[in-house]
Amino acid sequence: LTKGGKHMQVQNKPQPKRVGVIMPPPNPTVEPEFQAALPRHMIMHASRFPVQQGDLAQRNEGYRAAYPASVKGYGPLHLDAILVSCTGSSYLLGKAGDAKISAELSTLTGVPTITSSYAIQVALAALDIKRITFLSPYPSWLTKQSTDYWSGPDLQLDDVIQLGDGSTNAAYELDDDYVEEQLLKLPPRAPGSAVLMSGTGMPTLDAIRRVGDKLSVPVLSSNLCGIWWL
């Protein structure tokens, strides 16, 4: 460029990366947390599953059935990656089934595509974590599904902590202060373990930022692992 006859250098900016993030209709947390934490050169294109009827179990089944149509819903928009930002709907798949459907969705879209729960698997493997303390904001029946998912010969559950009273899905009702309080209540964790908080609707990033270093082990959440994977 020239200005007043002088040559002006313009710094080349990195080309933006575009990522798709799909979530349940009532989720209030994914967009603000992802927008705050993703690198500046990454542009998030958020979308939502179709509204589902019925109780949470029925809605989770509907979300899971909507995975293919939802990832294809971006049409000709070029994306570099897609995250299905919902954990509860994937837990019945099991670890192997979750990996399989993530691979199938990647083939369908032609870009890397993953579920939030499988992104957690990838993060745990990257950190070589073999033991976790699991914090769940879900109703007790979905906590059971999620602990069944995480249990196995490759991962030991040291403790399962129910957030809320276990009668409803508390993820959308909790705030960062409550999550911080629960993290600070944890006794010392075993070396080589991690704390995992599931549920993309539960706010976690501010609590992790404020107190994560005090726990001496990695503190992960569905949203943190999804952001890291993207």
C-alpha positions as CSV (number, residue, x, y, z in Angstrom):
1,L,0.0,0.0,0.0
2,T,1.1,3.6,-0.5
3,K,0.2,6.6,1.6
4,G,1.6,10.1,0.8
5,G,4.1,8.5,-1.6
6,K,5.5,6.2,1.1
7,H,5.4,2.4,0.9
8,M,3.6,0.8,3.8
9,Q,4.2,-2.7,4.9
10,V,1.1,-4.7,5.8
11,Q,1.6,-7.7,8.0
12,N,0.0,-10.9,6.6
13,K,-2.6,-12.2,8.9
14,P,-3.2,-16.0,9.2
15,Q,-6.0,-17.3,7.1
16,P,-9.0,-17.9,9.3
17,K,-10.0,-21.4,10.2
18,R,-13.7,-22.1,10.3
19,V,-15.1,-24.7,12.7
20,G,-18.7,-25.9,13.1
21,V,-20.0,-26.5,16.6
22,I,-23.4,-28.2,17.0
23,M,-25.3,-28.3,20.3
24,P,-28.7,-29.0,21.8
25,P,-31.2,-26.1,21.5
26,P,-31.3,-25.1,25.2
27,N,-27.5,-25.1,25.7
28,P,-26.5,-21.6,27.0
29,T,-22.9,-22.3,27.6
30,V,-21.1,-23.6,24.6
31,E,-21.1,-20.4,22.5
32,P,-19.8,-18.0,25.2
33,E,-17.1,-20.4,26.4
34,F,-15.9,-21.3,22.9
35,Q,-15.9,-17.7,21.7
36,A,-13.8,-16.8,24.8
37,A,-11.3,-19.6,24.4
38,L,-10.8,-20.3,20.7
39,P,-7.8,-18.6,19.1
40,R,-8.6,-15.3,17.4
41,H,-7.9,-16.8,13.9
42,M,-10.6,-19.4,14.4
43,I,-14.2,-18.6,13.5
44,M,-17.0,-20.6,15.1
45,H,-20.1,-21.3,13.2
46,A,-22.6,-22.6,15.7
47,S,-25.8,-24.5,15.0
48,R,-28.3,-26.5,17.0
49,F,-30.0,-29.8,16.7
50,P,-33.7,-29.8,15.8
51,V,-35.9,-29.4,18.8
52,Q,-36.8,-32.7,20.3
53,Q,-39.9,-33.7,22.3
54,G,-40.1,-35.9,25.3
55,D,-38.0,-36.3,28.4
56,L,-34.2,-36.0,28.5
57,A,-33.6,-39.7,27.5
58,Q,-35.9,-39.3,24.5
59,R,-34.3,-36.0,23.5
60,N,-30.8,-37.5,23.7
61,E,-31.9,-40.3,21.4
62,G,-33.3,-37.7,19.0
63,Y,-30.1,-35.7,19.1
64,R,-28.0,-38.8,18.4
65,A,-30.3,-39.7,15.4
66,A,-29.8,-36.1,14.1
67,Y,-26.0,-36.3,14.0
68,P,-25.7,-37.0,10.3
69,A,-28.3,-34.4,9.1
70,S,-26.9,-31.8,11.5
71,V,-23.3,-32.1,10.3
72,K,-24.5,-32.0,6.7
73,G,-26.6,-28.9,7.5
74,Y,-23.6,-26.6,6.9
75,G,-24.0,-27.4,3.2
76,P,-21.4,-25.7,1.0
77,L,-19.8,-23.7,3.8
78,H,-16.2,-24.8,3.9
79,L,-15.2,-25.9,7.4
80,D,-11.9,-27.1,8.8
81,A,-13.5,-29.2,11.6
82,I,-16.8,-30.0,13.2
83,L,-17.5,-30.7,16.8
84,V,-20.8,-32.3,17.9
85,S,-20.9,-30.6,21.3
86,C,-23.1,-32.9,23.3
87,T,-21.9,-35.6,25.6
88,G,-25.1,-37.1,27.1
89,S,-26.4,-38.2,23.7
90,S,-23.2,-40.3,23.0
91,Y,-22.8,-42.2,26.2
92,L,-25.0,-45.1,25.2
93,L,-22.7,-45.7,22.2
94,G,-19.8,-46.7,24.4
95,K,-16.2,-45.7,23.7
96,A,-15.8,-47.9,20.6
97,G,-19.2,-46.8,19.2
98,D,-18.4,-43.2,19.8
99,A,-15.1,-43.5,17.9
100,K,-16.9,-45.3,15.1
101,I,-19.6,-42.7,14.7
102,S,-17.0,-39.9,14.8
103,A,-15.2,-41.6,11.9
104,E,-18.4,-42.0,10.0
105,L,-19.3,-38.4,10.4
106,S,-15.9,-37.4,9.3
107,T,-16.4,-39.4,6.1
108,L,-19.8,-37.9,5.6
109,T,-18.6,-34.3,5.9
110,G,-15.2,-34.7,4.3
111,V,-13.6,-32.8,7.3
112,P,-12.5,-34.0,10.7
113,T,-15.6,-34.4,12.8
114,I,-15.9,-35.6,16.4
115,T,-18.3,-35.8,19.3
116,S,-17.4,-34.1,22.6
117,S,-17.2,-37.4,24.5
118,Y,-14.8,-38.8,22.0
119,A,-12.8,-35.5,22.1
120,I,-12.4,-36.2,25.9
121,Q,-11.1,-39.7,25.0
122,V,-8.5,-38.2,22.7
123,A,-7.5,-35.6,25.4
124,L,-7.1,-38.3,28.1
125,A,-5.0,-40.4,25.8
126,A,-2.8,-37.4,24.9
127,L,-2.2,-36.8,28.6
128,D,-1.7,-40.5,29.3
129,I,-4.4,-40.4,32.0
130,K,-5.4,-43.8,33.4
131,R,-7.5,-42.7,36.4
132,I,-10.2,-40.0,36.7
133,T,-12.4,-38.4,39.3
134,F,-15.7,-37.8,37.5
135,L,-18.0,-34.9,38.3
136,S,-21.5,-35.2,36.8
137,P,-24.3,-32.6,36.6
138,Y,-26.7,-35.2,35.1
139,P,-29.7,-36.9,36.6
140,S,-28.6,-40.1,38.3
141,W,-29.6,-42.4,35.4
142,L,-27.5,-40.4,33.0
143,T,-24.6,-40.3,35.5
144,K,-24.8,-44.2,35.4
145,Q,-24.7,-44.2,31.6
146,S,-21.7,-41.9,31.6
147,T,-19.8,-43.8,34.3
148,D,-20.4,-47.0,32.4
149,Y,-18.9,-45.3,29.3
150,W,-15.8,-44.2,31.2
151,S,-15.3,-47.5,33.1
152,G,-13.1,-50.1,31.6
153,P,-9.7,-51.7,31.7
154,D,-8.0,-48.7,30.1
155,L,-9.4,-46.1,32.6
156,Q,-10.1,-46.4,36.4
157,L,-12.8,-44.3,38.1
158,D,-11.4,-43.2,41.4
159,D,-14.5,-41.3,42.4
160,V,-17.9,-40.3,41.0
161,I,-19.3,-37.0,42.4
162,Q,-22.9,-36.1,41.7
163,L,-23.5,-32.4,41.2
164,G,-27.0,-31.2,42.0
165,D,-29.5,-33.6,43.6
166,G,-29.4,-36.2,40.8
167,S,-33.1,-35.8,40.0
168,T,-32.8,-33.5,37.0
169,N,-30.2,-32.3,34.5
170,A,-28.5,-29.6,36.5
171,A,-26.0,-28.6,33.8
172,Y,-27.9,-25.6,32.6
173,E,-28.6,-24.4,36.2
174,L,-25.1,-24.4,37.7
175,D,-22.6,-21.5,37.6
176,D,-18.9,-21.1,37.7
177,D,-18.9,-20.3,41.4
178,Y,-20.7,-23.5,42.3
179,V,-18.3,-25.5,40.1
180,E,-15.3,-23.8,41.7
181,E,-16.6,-24.7,45.2
182,Q,-17.0,-28.4,44.2
183,L,-13.4,-28.5,42.8
184,L,-12.0,-27.0,45.9
185,K,-13.8,-29.6,48.1
186,L,-11.9,-32.5,46.3
187,P,-9.3,-34.2,48.4
188,P,-5.8,-34.6,47.0
189,R,-5.9,-36.7,43.8
190,A,-3.5,-39.5,42.9
191,P,-0.5,-38.6,40.7
192,G,-1.2,-39.5,37.0
193,S,-5.0,-39.0,37.4
194,A,-7.3,-36.2,36.3
195,V,-10.5,-34.5,37.2
196,L,-13.2,-34.7,34.5
197,M,-16.4,-32.7,34.4
198,S,-18.9,-33.8,31.8
199,G,-21.7,-31.9,30.2
200,T,-21.3,-29.2,27.6
201,G,-24.1,-27.1,29.2
202,M,-22.2,-26.8,32.5
203,P,-20.0,-23.7,32.8
204,T,-16.4,-24.9,33.7
205,L,-13.8,-22.7,32.0
206,D,-13.7,-19.9,34.5
207,A,-13.6,-22.3,37.4
208,I,-10.8,-24.2,35.9
209,R,-8.9,-21.0,35.2
210,R,-9.3,-19.8,38.8
211,V,-8.6,-23.0,40.8
212,G,-7.3,-25.7,38.4
213,D,-3.7,-25.2,39.4
214,K,-4.6,-25.8,43.0
215,L,-5.6,-29.4,42.4
216,S,-2.1,-30.6,41.2
217,V,-3.7,-32.8,38.5
218,P,-5.2,-31.9,35.1
219,V,-8.8,-30.6,35.3
220,L,-10.7,-31.3,32.2
221,S,-14.3,-30.6,31.0
222,S,-16.3,-31.4,27.9
223,N,-15.9,-27.9,26.6
224,L,-12.2,-27.6,27.4
225,C,-11.5,-30.9,25.5
226,G,-13.7,-29.9,22.6
227,I,-11.9,-26.5,22.3
228,W,-8.5,-28.2,22.6
229,W,-9.4,-30.7,19.8
230,L,-10.6,-28.0,17.5
